[in-house]
Amino acid sequence: MHEINIVPYVDVMLVLLVIFMVTAPLITPAVIDLPTVGKASQPRIVPLEVFVKADRSLVVRARDANGAIVSERNISQGELAPVVKAMRGKSAELSVLVGGDKNARYEAVLQVMDELRKQGVTRVGLQVKLAQ
């Protein structure tokens, strides 16, 4: 009579199961490591800078032609449109730098950039910190 002996197959499967159970915690999951900027050109002086804080509040900083800070104030996202309209009234071609706190959500930065686009700002840059 012919019989299939499955004991060796079970032994092999148990050994493979133990190997996978031991090696699984050692494998790191996919970690997104964003690149740091080692070299970047110095940004030109722009009249308006918008910083997104971790709590989604915004800091709007206006500069003059020499780069000196003219005004700086905390606003909410709803107040961004009137500020941009007021700055755009002074300059037909408005440049804006958007910076985000390290703990700010990516979604909050994109919402600011979307609001700037809705207000007709075409020159938007992202502010970076150089790696040391």
N, C-alpha and C positions, 0 to 999 in steps of 0.2 A: 504494500500500500504506500502510495506517495502522499507525504504530508509536507507542508511548508513550515519550516522552523522559523518563527518570528522572533525568537529570543535575541539573536544578534542585532536585528533591526531595532528592537526596543533599547538595547544597550547603547547603540550608536546614537539614537535620538536623545537618550538621557544625558549622554556625554555632551552632545551639541547644546542641549538646553542649559546645562551648567556653564558651558563656555560663554554662551550668549548672556546669561544672567550675570556673570562676572564682568564681562567687558562692556555691557550696556551703560553702567554708571560712569565709565571712564570716557565715553564718547561725549564730547560737548555738543549741545544743540547748535543750530545755525545762529551765530551771533553776528549782528550787523555792526561792523566796525567802520564808522564813518571816517573818511580821510581828514587829516589835519592839513592846514595850509602852511607849507613851509616857506613859500615865496609868493608874494602877491604884490601887485602894483599898489601904490598908495592911492587911495580914493581921492577923486577931486572933491573940492569943497562943494557940498550941496546945500541948498537952502533948508531942507527939511529932513530930519531923521526920526524914524519911528521905532521904538523899542518895545517888544512884547515881553511882559513879565510872566513869571510862572503862574500867577493868579489871573491871567488873561487881561489885566489892566495894561494900559499903554502909556508910554512916556514919549511926548513929542518935543523935539528939540529943534529950534530954528537957529540958523547961523547967518552971519553976514558974509560979505564978499571976502573978508580977510580970514574967515574961519572962526571968529570969536562967537561964542554962544550969546544969542540975543535973548532968547526966552526958552524956558524949559518948564513943562507942566505935565501933570498926570491927568489922563482922560480915560473915559471908557470907550469901548468900541463903537458905541452909538454916536459919540461926539467926534469921531474921526472925519466924517464927511464934511461938517461945517468948517473944520480946521483946514482941510485940504482946499475947500472952495475959497476960503479967505486967502490962503497962500497963493493959490492959482490966480487970484485977481491981481496980485502984484507981478507975477511972472507968467507969461504965456506958456513957456516951456519949463515945467516944474520937474526937478529931479528929486527922487526920494530914496533914502537908504533905509532898509528894513533890517533890524537886528533882533535876535531872539535870545532870551535868557536860556541858560543851559538846561533848565528844567521846564521850559515852556513847551507846550504841545505843538507839534508840527501843524496840526489843524488850525491853531490860533494864528500862526504866522501866515498860513495860506489864506485865512479869512481877511487878514489885513491887506495882503497883496491883491485879493479879489476886490476889496472895497476901493483900493487905489485905482484899479483898472476901471471900475464903474465910474469913478470920478474923472476919468480921462487922462490919468497919469500914465505915460508910456515909458518913461525912463525910471525904472525901478531896479535897484541893486541890493544885494545882500551883504550885510556887514560881516566881516570875518575877523577872527583873532589869530594873529600869527603864532605858529608853534615856536617855542623857545628851545 
